Amino acid sequence: MMTLRTMLGRIGAQEDLNFLLTNRLPRRLATRAMGRISRIEQPLVREASIGLWRLFCDVDLSDAKAARFPSLHAAFVRELRPGARPLDPDPSVLVSPSDAILGAHGTVAAGQVLQVKGSPYRLADLVADEGLARSHEGCAYATLRLTAGMYHRFHAPADLRVESVRHLWGDTWNVNPIALKRVEALFCRNERGVIRARLSDGAAMTLVPVAAILVAGLRLGFLPEGGDLRATGGRVLPCDARLARGAEMGWFEHGSTIVVLAPPGYTLAPGLREGARLRMGQGLLRAPGR
């Protein structure tokens, strides 16, 4: 007898229907509604919403710091218990800033990176800064996709100093593989942040967290403004936040994507390939000569 989970899986496998259900509804309205509903702490609403989330998504709460959550939102942005994500012991390796599925990766060439195979987009359009894009020419990049059930906080991939943050308004397209194949330059269309940082050896790197449908916000805990990027009006925020490797940087309030732009010479850690599931702290990019 077919279970409800199996039926949902079959629906998800039908690309046309999946794309219609997740992208042709009023995305902003759905996102605002989800943001409100997810914060309701009334017990019946809380239990029903968390139950539906766990039914539709592959959710593992066994490594969460808390045993129970006052709302669906609290479960989305849960913290982990200490030691749940050990860091790669090699300090020269940039670790994955989040739990994720590895997407397109490679080297920035002619100012372009790949969204999926055969679908390039301009890096300058992603970061809204021609100079910053040029500075990453020839550098490694990796695209990390967070699914709806994953741990949603992201962390420093190395000891670093954040130099600036900028919020870029945009749409809320779904960032699942189906949408990535069908919507040109999708990451450049969605709401996102641009985090410019410098490693302890002085090398520059950039992290671009990209929001998606049902994301009620992107928060950066190290900002003195309290992390409300939407209130900054898109201006560049100078910063001098020093974060240790593995320290929390911020969180999505639903699944999304992080584009990691590494310094020159970094390469993908051995054994990784597109589609690999990563955990925060796992080795992602290897330093030159290692």
Secondary structure as UniProt FT lines:
FT   HELIX           4..13
FT   HELIX           15..23
FT   HELIX           27..37
FT   TURN            38..39
FT   HELIX           43..56
FT   TURN            62..63
FT   HELIX           72..76
FT   TURN            82..83
FT   TURN            91..92
FT   STRAND          93..95
FT   STRAND          100..107
FT   TURN            110..111
FT   STRAND          112..116
FT   TURN            117..118
FT   STRAND          119..122
FT   HELIX           123..127
FT   HELIX           130..135
FT   TURN            136..138
FT   STRAND          139..145
FT   TURN            148..149
FT   STRAND          153..155
FT   STRAND          160..168
FT   HELIX           177..182
FT   TURN            184..185
FT   HELIX           186..189
FT   STRAND          192..199
FT   TURN            200..201
FT   STRAND          204..210
FT   TURN            213..214
FT   STRAND          218..220
FT   TURN            221..222
FT   TURN            224..225
FT   HELIX           229..232
FT   TURN            233..234
FT   STRAND          237..243
FT   TURN            245..246
FT   STRAND          248..252
FT   STRAND          257..264
FT   STRAND          267..268
FT   TURN            270..271
FT   TURN            274..275
FT   STRAND          277..278
FT   TURN            280..281
FT   STRAND          283..286
FT   TURN            288..289
//
